[in-house]
Amino acid sequence: MTTMNDHAGSAASAAETIDHNVRAAGEQLAGAAGQAQHMAHQQLDRLADRIRAKPIQSTGIAAGIGFVLALLARR
């Protein structure tokens, strides 16, 4: 036979488990966000290096992309 104390204890235990899991998920999410931010900074640095190495080619590519986007925006 279960008592009210048994139910209260299991509810508290479940709440602690949920709290622990939520905190662990939050820590994992923060770690993944930090890693994604680091990777984005690395890619931006690589892009900046490529633009510095070939500025004319980079300008041409950017102009071409702008032209295509302008054509698509008209539709």
N, C-alpha and C positions, 0 to 999 in steps of 0.2 A: 504494500500500500504506500503510495507516495503522499507526501505532506506538502504543505505550502512552502516550507523551508527548502524542500528538494527542488520544487519548481523555481523558486527564487534563486537558488544556487546555480541551477542549470541555465537560467536566463542570464545571470551575471557572467557565467562562464562563456556563454555564447556571445555576449556583448564584448567581452575581453578578446575573444577570438576574432570577431569582426573588426574591432578596433586595431588589433595587431595586423590583420590582413590589409586594412585600408592604409595604415602607416607604411607597411612594406611596399604596397603598390605605389604609393606616393613617392617613396624613395627611389623606386625603380624608374618611375616616370621622370623624376628630376634628373636622374643619371642619364636617361635616354635623351632628354632635352639638352643637357649639357654636351653630350657627345654629338648630337645633331648640330648644335651651334658651333662647336669646334670644327666639324667637317665643313660647314658652310663658310667659315672664315678661311679655311684652307683653300677651298675652291675659289673664293674671291681673290685670294692672294695669287693663285695660279692664273686666274683670268687677267689680273692686273699685270702680271709678268708677261703674259702673251701679248697684251695690248702694247706694252712698252717695247717689246721686241719687234712687233710688226704693226706700227700705228696706221699705215696707209691701208693695209689689208683689213685691219679691224674697223676702220672708218667705212670702208666699202661694204663690209658685211653688215654693219649697223645701218647704213643707208638702205641696203637691199631689204633688210628686215622691216625697216620703217615704211618702205614703199609697199611691201606686201601687206602689212597691217593696215595701211591707208586704203588699199584696194578692198580689203575685207570689210573695213568699217563703212564703206560706201554702200555695201549691199544691204 
